[in-house]
């Protein structure tokens, strides 16, 4: 058995997402629309680019070298155009640039650099569309500040746990914001004319509390308690919310007239919007998520009108994945574009203005993934679809169709995944086409799918120089012997087909999303590639019960959430891969994951002790009976005592035979650390040996401590699956994330 060295760990470290991204500049591209979507700009590395689709041009947004030279003189600090030390960049439609550098806010316009009078963006503050107002939260109330600096409150009746514009405690990520030194965000929406604000008021006064104890506060003083309002499955009391419209000029509040509705997840706060005619629309889920409703709110009276209601036997979703943008569009005629899985897939329908009539727009054994652009004059809609590529239902393609269901056209017809967006006004598409081995080629397409401007075409040479190999997309058969399932397989660096390699499964079983995306730069890809650099074969698998395909496939986990994305499918797939590739050692299989992936990792070791030998479970929701209420109620459905026991890993503690490492942050207010401690308690009562790391001061994602838990995870697999002692190498702390607030 080869012994791993410091250089192997250093190479693995360079596969992690922050470092990997630097070696493929241009693989991430986020358009920032200008002038009503006619143009846009984006950042690639340290370069800022402006694109004019009408003129078919792509150019530097400003003179980078000229700005750097002027900044060096004005600030007395060295700067170069290739390494501009700027942040908080705002590019205007006139080409002016406002940014922060060396502790000052600057403006660059017409070749001149001057200190800017415009304030730097402040986390938690929300500017109005016309730039004349800034809204923010203070002591739970909503305030605004004008360009003249005058501040005044629009609400004055906030109470503790009954305030405006905040997040529910259950999914509020307060530990993360404290860690980053940021205020919790103000969740509110300005009307397009900048005269009114739509904001929720959340009532958590009767919701039970949970307490987290910070053992090692930064000041070195006494331990600090942090209290969180937190609802668990089946509990009578959950948070409720109501909508409010605040008039900035008149300083009045119009409240939603009917009783407050339950709020089970933060998506409720963003599934609301201002209509073109000045009304407010919002989507509302029943507590069990089996009913989804569209409502219109009169901003002058607070009266609510129900427009559409859809009910199912299981969760009725407004989008394919939890957190995806909804696909509802209110047309100027009053008609409603609506997405539904009522036929078992996920298609678009057109409702009449009164909701009495409904006609189908799309149909077939595939699903609409997102709506890109609606042209009311032409009565056409552009959208992204999944399931049109025969050999992979997850690959997305761009399509167009008429409101009457006629004229269906595929604008892309290849095997690449198309991750496309468009400005609200439509007119063109920004498309990123990639595959597991191909970085995204970003282009602007017109409404017929013709290429207008090439934006970025990054390569993988810098990654390959480190030993990187792209993953292989594979298809297997589920444990039922008939359902096709899909995944990714990473070969070890320095691969030798004559050797036998241990396997690490990198898992996240949903059920609100899927894990093995057929793209180049999925969020989790860096970690499997790090394990490949350490000499492991790595797999990621999407079994039945995960999202992204037909409704029946997703509903496989409903009522059986304890099977964690069909773990029997994962075992079946790995065994099939072992038959195809003799270099895979299926007698040495480990599994790791975070959050719901940690639940699945521990559960795999406990449910299939003859197959999985080693597991590392980080930030796990190991007892979903006492997890956030939404998780079990929406995705499991059974919150009886027996139903809760079926989704607790503690109930399987007697089965432990392999090596198990549990890792949790003490300030995790998402999957609270008591869930790991309950599993630990059950393992101790069963007299089982396991390993446990509690990380002081860490929240759910272990930000700021990732280098530690990753290195300990690598060491665990190297020692217990690879069969050698790990080196003494230490990883550097990963860069802290920046949150767009």
N, C-alpha and C positions, 0 to 999 in steps of 0.2 A: 504494500500500500504506500503510495507516494505521500510524503509529508509536505504539508502546505507551508509556505514561507511568507515572510512579510511582504514580498513583492506580489504574491498572489492576492493577499488581502488589499494591497494598494490598488491593484488592477480591478478588483471587485468594487472597491470604493468608487472608482471612476465611472462605473456603470450606473451609479445611483442617479436619480432623476435630475438634480440640479447640475451635476457635472456632465451628464449625458447630453442635456439640452444645449450646453455651450458648444459641444462638438458638432451639432447639427443646426447651426443658426438658420432661421427661416422656416423651421418645421412648425413653429407656433406663429399664428398670424391672427390678430384680432382687429378687424376694421373699426375705425372711429369715423362715423359719418359726418360729413360737412355739408352745409348749404342744402338742407332738405334731402340729403342722400344723393345729391348729384355727384359728389366726389367723396373720397375718404382718405384717411391717412392711417399708417400703422408703423409699428416699431419692429425692427429686426436687428438684434444685437444692440449696438450703439448707433444705429442708423435709423433715421426717421424718413419715411417715404410718403409722398402724396400721389394719389391715382385719380385720373380723370377718365372715366370709362367712355364718355362721349367723344373725347379727343383721342382716345386710345393711347394715353400717355402714362408713364410711370417715371417719377423723378424724385430726387432728394427734396424733402419738404422745405429745406432751407440750406443755406451755405454753411455746412458743418465746420469747415476750416475757418471761415470768416467769423462765425460766432465764437469758436474756440479762441481765436486770436484776440478778439475784443474782450472776451471774458477774462483771459489771462491778464490783460492790462488793467481792466476795471477792478478785478478782485485781488490782483496781486498774487494769484495762484496759477501754477501751470495747468494748461488744459490743451488737449489736442482734439482735432475733429474725429479721429478714430476712437477716442476714449473720452467722450464728453461726460463730465461728472455732473449731470443734470438729472432732476427728478421732478415729479409733479407737472409733467409737460402738458400744456394745452395749446393746440394749434388752431388758429382761427380761420374762417373762410377766406379772409383777406391775406392769408399767408403769414400773419404775425405769430410769434411764438412767445408764450409766457412760461417760465420755468423757475425752479429753485436750484441754487448752487451756492456753496460756500456760505450758507446761512442767510442768504438774501434772495428775495423774489425779483426776477429780472424780466424785461421785455426786449425782444429782438424784432425789429420791424424796419423795413427799407434799409437794411445794412447798418442800423444803429442799435447799440445796446444801451438801455437805460434801466435804472431801478423801476420796478413796477409798483403801481399803487394798488393793483388788484391783490387781494389777500390770497395766500396759499390755501389750497383745499384743506379743510379741517375734517378729520375723521368724525363721523356722526352728524355732519351738517349736510343739508340738501339744498342746493341752489335752485331757484325757479328757472323755468325755461328761458325767460327773457333776461335773466341775470340781475334783476332789480331787487330780489329778496333772497334771503337764506333762511331756511327753516331748521330748527334744532330742538332737542329735548332739554328741559331743565326741570329737575325734581319731578319728573313724570308728566309734566305739561309740555305743550307745544308752543314754542316761541318763534318769532321771526325777527330778522334784522335787515333793515334797508341799506341801500348803498350809502346813505348819509350817516350810517352807524346807529340810528335809532333802533332800539329793541323794545318789543312789547309782547305780552303773552296773548295767545289766542284761546287758551283754556286755563282755568285756575282752580279746578276741583279735583285734581289728581290726588289719590291716596296711595299709601303703600299697597302694592299688589293689586291696584285698580287704577292703572295709569294709561297714558296715550303713547302710541308709536313705538312700543317696545316689543320684546319677544317673550313668548311663554317660557317659564323657568325650565320646563321639561326638556326643551330643545334649544335653549337660549345661548349655550356656549359661553356662559359668563366666565368660566375659568380661563378659556382661551383669550378672551379680551383682556382680562386682568394680566395674564402673562405677557401679552404684547403691549401693555400699557395704553390700551385704547378704550374709549367709551363704548358701551353697547350701541349699535347703530340705531338711528332714527328711521323707522320703517313708515314711510308716508309717500304720497304721490301728489305732485302738483297738477292742477288742471292745465291743459295746453296753453290757455291764455294767462297763466300765472296769477290768477285772481283768487283761487280756492285751493284748499288742501284736503285730500281724502286721507283719513287716518283711522286706525282701529283703536278701540279702548278694550283692554283685556282685563278681565276680572279673575283674579287668582286668590281672593281673600280666604276662601274656604278650602282651597286645595291643600292637602297634607304636605308637610315639609320633610326633607331629608337633610342631614347634616354631614358635611365633609370637614375633616380636621386637617389643617395645614401644619404639619409637624415641624417644619423648618422654615419659618418665614424669613424673608431677606434681612430683616433687622435683628435676627437672632434672638428675638424676645419669646414670650410665651406662645405656645401653639394657638393658632387662630381657627375659629370655626366659621364655615361658610354655609349658609342655609339656602336651600333650593326648593322651590315649589315643584312638586313632582307627582304626577298621577300614574298609578299602576293599573294593570289590566283588571277590569271588572269593578273598580272602585266607583262609588256613586258620584263623587265630586270630581269634575274636571274643569279646566279653564274654559271660560266663555268669552265671546267678543261681540262687539257691535261696531258698526261703521258710523263715522262722523264726518261732516263736511264743514270745514272752517273757512269763513270768508275773511280774507286779509284786509280788504278795504273797510267793510262794515264791522269787522271784529265780532262776528256772530258765529254761533255753532248750530248746525242742523243735525239732529240725531236720528239715527235709524229708529223707526217707530215701533217695530215689533220686538219681541223678546230676543235677548242675545242668543247667539248660536254657539255650539261647542267648537273649540279649536283643538285639534289633535296633532297638528303639525304646522310648521312655518310656511308650507306652501299656500295655506289659506290666506296669508298676508300678501302674497304676490299675485294670486289668482283673482285680482280685482283691477279695474282699469276705467279710465275716462273714455266715454264714447265720443264720436265726432259731434254728436248733437248736444253735448253737454251733460248727458246722463252718466251715471256710474253703473257699471256691470260687475258682477262678481260670481264666482263659483262657490258652492257650498256643499260639503260632504256631510252626510249624517254621521253620527258617532261611529257606527260600524262600517262606514264607507260603502255600504251597499246601495246607497242612493246618492246621486250627484245632481245638483240643481243649478240652473242659471237664473239669476235674479237681476232685475233692473231697479236701481235706487234713484228716486227723484231727489236731486241735491237741494231743492228749494223747500221740500216738505219732509223728507225722510221716509216717505211712503215707499214700500217695496212691492214689486210685481214679480210673481213667478212666471218665467217664460218657458223653460224646458225642465223636465224632471225625468231621469232615467234610473231604473232600479234593476238590480241583478241579484243572483243567488250568492255571488261572491263580490269582492271589491269592484266598484265601477270607477275606472280611472279616467282622468282628463288628458292623459298623455301616456306614452309607452313606458317611460322610466320616471320614478319619483323625482320631482324637481325639474323635469323637463318643462319648457314653456308649454302652456296649454295651446290648443289648436282652435279655439273658438274665435270667430270673426263676426262682428255685427256689421252688416252691409248698410249702405245709405238708404236702401229700400226698407230696412227693418228686418230683412231676412237674416237668418243665422246660419253660419257655417259651423258644423258640429262634428266632432270626432267621437266614434263609438266602437266598442268591441262586441256589439250586440249579435253580430253574425259569426262570432268566434275568431275574428281577425282584428282589424283596426282600420276603419274606413271613414270617409267623409260623407256627411249627409247635409242636405239643405232644408232648413225649416222655413216655413212662411212666417211673416212678421207676427202673426197671432199665435204661432206655435201649433196650429191645428193641422197643418199639412207637412209632410216630410218626404223628401225624395232622395234616393241614393245617388251619390256622385261617383265614388270609386267602388270597385268590387273585385273579388278574386282571392286566391289563397296566398295573399301577401298583405302587408300592412303599411299604412301611411305613418312615417316616423316623425315628420315635422312639416308645418306649413311655412313656405318661404315668402310667397308673394301672391296677393289677390288683386286681379285686375277687374274691377266692377264693370267698366265700359265694355270690355271684351267678354265678360262673364267667364273668366278662366282663373284657375288656381295652379300655381307652381308648388311642388312639394317634394320632399325626400321620402322614398319608399324603401322598405326592407323586404327581402324574400323574392326579388325578381331575378336574382342570379341563381341559377339552378343548383350549384354545388355549395352554396353558403347563404342561409337565410338572414345572416346578420349584416351582409354587405349592403350598403345604402346606395341608391341610384336617384338621380334627379329626373322628375317627370312633370308633365303638364296635362291638364284635362279641363274640359268645359263644365260649367255648373250643371248642365243637363246630362253629364256622364258620357258625352260624346267627345271624340278627338283625343283620346288618351295617347300620349306621346312620351316615349323615353328619350330624354335629352342626353343621357349618358348611357352607353351600352358597352361596358367593359367589366372586368372582374375586380376593379379597384373600389375601395370604399370612398364615397363622396360625402364629405362633411361640409355642407354649404350653408351660407347665410345670405340675406338680402336686406337692403334698407327698407324701412317701413313703407316707403313710397313705391318700392319695386323698381322696375326698369332694367335691372341686371342682377347677376348672382356672383358672389365670391365663393369659389369652390376650392376645397382642399382635397385632392385625390391621393390616397395612399394605400399601402398594404403592409403586412407585417415586415416585409423586407425592403419596402420602398418608402422613403420619406415623402411627406406630402408635396405634391406639385401644386402650387397655388396659382389660380388664374381667375380672371373676370370673364364670365360668360354672358351673352345676351339672352333674350327671352326664348330664342330658338336653340340655345345650347352651343352657339358658335363662340369660339375663343376670341376675346377682344384684347386682353392684355395679359401677358405672362408676368406674374409677380415674383415668385420664388421657386427655385428648383434645387434644393439642398441635396448633398450627397452624403455617403456614409464613410468616406475614406478615413476621417479622423477617428471614428469608432473602430473601424477595422484594424487600424494600426495598434489598437489596444487588445486585439484578439476577439473582438465582438463578432458574433455570427447571428444572423436574423433567425427568429423562430420559424418553425414549420407549422402551417395550418393543417390540422388533421380532423378527420371525421371518424367517429366510432358509433357503435350501437349501444343504446341504453340497456339497463338491466332487464327491461321488459322484452328484449330480443328483437325489437322492431323500430323503435324511435331513433332517428339519427340525432346524435349530439356532436358538439364541436369543441375544439380546444386548440391550444398552442403548445408546442414542444420545442424547448431550447436545448441544443446539444452543448456539451461542455466545451469550454475553450480548449484548444490543442487536442481536439477530438481524435481518438484512435478507435476504429471499429473493432479492433481485436481485444479491447479492454471491456470490462463490465463496470457500469457506472451506477451508483446509488441515485435514487430519485427523490426530489423534493417537490411536493405539490404546493403551489402558491395559490391559496383559495380565497374566494369571497362568494358565497352562495346566494347572494341577494337576500330576499326575493324581489327587492325593489329595483334591481338592475341586473346586469350580467358582467362577467369577469374577463373572458378571453376575447377581447375585441379584435376584429381582423384589421387593425390599423397599425401604424408605425409607432405612434407616440401616446399610447394609452397611459393613464395616470400611474398605473402600477408596474409598467414594464421594466423600470430600472431595477427593482428588487430581484425578479427572476434572473435577469441578466447578470446580476452580481453573484447569485448562486452558481450560474453557469461558469463564471470566472473562477469560482472556487472548486470546480471539477465535478459538480453535480449535473445530472440531467434534470430539467425542470419542466413541469407541466402546469397548465391552467385549464380548467374544464368547466363548461357550463352544462350542468345536468338539468333534468326536468324540475320545474318549480321556479326557474329564474325567468326574468322578463326579456323582452326583445323579440318574441316570436308570437305564435298564436295564443289565444286566451286559454285553451285547454292545457297547453304546455306550461304556462305560467301557473294555472290553478292546481297543478299537481301538488304544490306545497301547501295549499289551503286546507286547513284541518290536519296537516302533517308537517308543520314547520320544524318539528324535531328532527326530521330527516335531512334538514339543512341542504336544500338544493339537490336532493336525491343522491345521498352519499353512495348508495349502491350503484348509481350510474358512474360515479367517479372510479370506484373499484373496477367496474367492468371495463371502462375505457383504458385504465392503466394496464390491466391484464392484456387487453387486445394490443396495445402498443408493445408490450413485452413479447408477444408472439411475432409482431412485425419486425422488431429490432432486437436482435439477440444481445446487443450491447447494453440494453436496459436490464438492470438487476432488480427484478420485482420482489426479491426477498429482502431488499433494503429500501423501504419506502417511508419517507417522512412527510410531514404536512405542516404548513404554517399559515397564519392569517391574522388579521387585525379586526377588531370590532366583531361584526357578524362572522367574519372569516375566522376569528379566534374561537367563537362558539363552534363553528364547523370543524376546526382543527382538533380541538379537544374531543368533540363528539366522535370524529372519525376514529381516533385512538381508542375510544371507549366502546363504540359500536362494532368496530372491525379490528379487534386486538390481534387477530392472526394475520392481518395484512399490513396495517400501519405500525411501524416500530417506534417512531419518534415524532413528537408534536411540540411546537412552540405556539402558544396562544397569547396574543397581546391585546389588552383592553377589551376583553371578551364579555359579551352579555350572556354569561353562562346559565343564568336562570331567568328565562323570559317571562316567567310568571310574576316576577317583580321588576321587570324592565319597564320602559316607558309604555304607557297604555296603548298607544297607537300601534306599536309593533305587533303585539299579539292579537289585538282586536281587529286590525285591518288585514293581517296576513295569515293568521291562524284561525281566528273565528270562534274558537272554543276556549272560554275563560272559566270553565268549571274547574273544580279542584283537580280532577283527573286530567283535564285539558292542560292546565298549567304544569302539572307534573311531567307531562309528555314533552314539554319544551324546556326542561331543566337538565343540564348535564350532571347535576348532583345525583340524580336518580340512577345514574349509570356508574357511579364511582367504584363499585365492586368489580367492574370489568377491567380496571387498569392493569396492564401487564408491561407496557412499553415505557419509554422515557418521556416524561411530560414536564415542560417548563411553562409556568404561568407568569405573565408579566402584566402589571397594571400600575397606572398612575394614581396617586392617592387623592388627587383633585379632579378625577374624571367625573364630570356632571352629565355625561351622556350615558355611557354604560358604567354605572357607579361601581367603585371597587368592591362593594359588598357582594357583588355577583361572583367575582373571582374568589372572595373569601368564603362564600357559601360552598363553592366547589371544593376549596381547600379543606373546609370543615368536614365535608362528606368523605373526602379521601383519607383524612386523618382517622375518622371514625371507622373506616374500612381497613385501616392499618396499611395504607398504600404509600410507597415512596414516590415523591415528586419534588420538583424544584419550584421555588416561588421568589419573584423579585417584585417588591413594591417600590416605586420610584417617587420619592418625596417631591411635592410641588408640581407634578406633571399632570396635564389634562389628557383628554381622550386620545389625541394624536401624538402625545409625548413630544410635542414641539420643543426644541431646545435640548432634548435628551435622546433624539432619534439615533445619534451616533452610538450611544451607549447600548440601547436595547437591540439595535441591529448587530453590533459586534458581539453581544452576548448570544444572540440567536445564531449567528454564524458559528461561533465557538461550539454551541450545543450540537449542531448538526455535524460539524467536523469531528467532534469527539465521539458522538454516539451513532452516527450513520456512516461517516467517512472512515472512522476507525483510527484516527490519529490525533495527536495533541495539537491544538491550534497554536499559532505563533503568538508572540507578545505584541503584535501590531495594535495600535490604537487609531481609531477613526477620528477625523476632525469634526467638530460640530457642523451640522448642515446649516446653510443660510436660513434665516427666519423668513417666513412667508410675508408677502405684502398683501393686505386685504383691501379690496376696492370698496371703501366706505364713503 
